[in-house]
Amino acid sequence: MSYVQRVLQPGEQVRQMSSIHWIGYWPGAAVALLAVAACWLSDTRLLPGIWRYTAYALALVAVALLIQQWLRWWITEIAVTDRRVIYKKGLIRRQTNEMNMDKVESVQIDQSILGRMLDYGDVTILGTGEGLETLRTIANPIELRNSITGTTHKA
């Protein structure tokens, strides 16, 4: 059972679940492509040993980056209910932030050009007294904002 499901209060309904965008996998995928290129170069006659070890090292780095991003995606939960916004990250050391809807003052979205094309961005929820930390590389940030503010958006 997810963290959000465990902390729902009686009668509380989930409006929107969000997650981290797949763009976070690009650094690991780029290093994996470099590993493939180094492996291909190891088949040539020009310094094959160096290229082979470079390919192994790059492959290890790529696997580490991909696993790190997958864990980040797996352990992060973002939910908007009819009463509050819930954000949880962490596996062993859990960090949670919850903000009641009546305390939300504004929602800020920061999207790059690529973020607008691929529909991801950073979302910052500002509340009375203090703000929820910025949620980075979130998929569908406009939908998340609309579910928090209670508005609909037609593209």
C-alpha positions in Angstrom: 0.0 0.0 0.0 1.3 3.4 -0.9 2.0 6.2 1.6 -0.8 8.3 0.1 -3.3 5.5 0.5 -2.2 5.0 4.2 -2.6 8.7 5.2 -5.9 9.4 3.5 -8.5 10.5 6.0 -12.1 9.2 6.0 -14.0 10.7 3.1 -10.9 12.2 1.5 -10.7 11.7 -2.3 -7.6 11.7 -4.5 -8.0 14.2 -7.3 -4.6 13.7 -9.0 -1.6 11.5 -8.7 1.6 12.8 -10.3 5.1 11.5 -10.8 8.6 12.4 -11.9 8.9 12.7 -15.7 10.8 10.2 -17.8 13.3 12.9 -19.0 15.3 12.1 -15.8 16.5 8.9 -17.5 18.3 10.8 -20.3 21.7 11.2 -18.5 21.9 7.5 -18.0 20.8 6.8 -21.5 23.3 9.2 -23.0 26.2 7.5 -21.0 24.9 4.1 -22.2 25.1 5.4 -25.8 28.7 6.5 -25.1 29.4 3.0 -23.7 28.1 1.4 -26.9 30.2 3.8 -29.0 33.3 2.9 -26.9 32.5 -0.8 -27.3 32.3 -0.3 -31.1 35.6 1.5 -31.1 37.2 -1.4 -29.2 36.5 -3.6 -32.2 38.8 -1.4 -34.3 42.5 -1.9 -34.4 43.3 1.4 -32.8 43.9 0.9 -29.0 41.3 -1.8 -28.5 42.1 -2.4 -24.8 41.6 1.2 -23.8 38.3 1.4 -25.6 37.1 -1.8 -24.1 37.8 -0.7 -20.5 36.3 2.7 -21.2 33.2 0.9 -22.5 33.0 -1.1 -19.2 33.4 2.0 -17.1 30.8 3.9 -19.0 28.4 1.0 -18.8 28.8 0.9 -15.0 28.2 4.6 -14.8 25.1 4.3 -17.0 23.7 1.5 -14.9 24.3 3.5 -11.7 22.6 6.6 -13.2 19.6 4.6 -14.5 19.1 2.8 -11.2 19.4 6.0 -9.2 16.7 7.7 -11.4 14.5 4.7 -11.2 14.7 4.7 -7.4 14.0 8.4 -7.3 10.9 7.8 -9.4 9.8 4.7 -7.3 10.1 6.4 -3.9 8.5 9.7 -4.8 4.7 10.1 -4.4 2.8 13.3 -5.3 -0.9 13.5 -4.7 -3.6 16.1 -4.7 -6.7 15.3 -2.7 -9.8 17.4 -2.1 -8.3 18.5 1.2 -4.5 18.7 0.8 -1.4 18.3 -1.3 0.8 15.3 -0.3 4.5 15.0 -1.3 6.6 12.0 -0.1 10.1 11.1 -1.0 12.7 8.7 0.5 12.8 5.0 1.2 14.8 4.6 4.4 14.8 8.2 5.4 11.4 9.4 4.5 10.6 13.1 4.0 7.0 14.2 3.7 5.3 17.5 3.1 1.6 18.1 3.3 -0.3 21.3 2.8 -4.0 21.9 3.4 -5.8 23.3 0.4 -7.1 26.3 2.3 -3.4 27.3 3.0 -2.3 27.3 -0.7 -1.7 30.8 -1.9 -0.3 30.2 -5.3 1.3 27.6 -7.5 4.3 28.4 -9.7 5.4 26.4 -12.7 8.8 26.7 -14.3 9.2 25.1 -17.7 12.0 25.3 -20.3 11.3 25.1 -24.0 12.0 21.4 -23.9 9.9 21.0 -20.8 6.9 22.6 -22.7 7.4 20.3 -25.7 7.7 17.2 -23.5 5.2 18.3 -20.8 7.4 18.5 -17.7 8.5 21.2 -15.3 9.2 22.3 -11.8 6.2 23.0 -9.6 6.4 25.2 -6.5 3.4 25.5 -4.1 3.4 28.6 -2.0 1.3 28.6 1.1 0.5 30.9 4.0 3.5 31.0 6.3 5.8 28.8 4.2 6.0 27.0 0.9 6.2 23.4 0.0 9.6 22.6 -1.6 9.9 22.8 -5.3 8.9 19.5 -7.0 11.4 19.0 -9.8 10.9 17.5 -13.3 7.3 16.7 -12.7 5.2 15.2 -15.5 2.1 17.2 -16.5 2.8 20.2 -14.4 -0.2 22.2 -15.7 -2.6 19.3 -14.8 -1.0 19.2 -11.3 -1.5 23.0 -10.9 -5.0 22.8 -12.2 -5.9 20.0 -9.7 -4.5 22.1 -6.9 -6.2 25.4 -7.9 -9.4 23.6 -8.9 -9.4 24.9 -12.5 -9.6 23.1 -15.8 -7.4 23.7 -18.8 -8.3 23.0 -22.4 -5.3 22.8 -24.8 
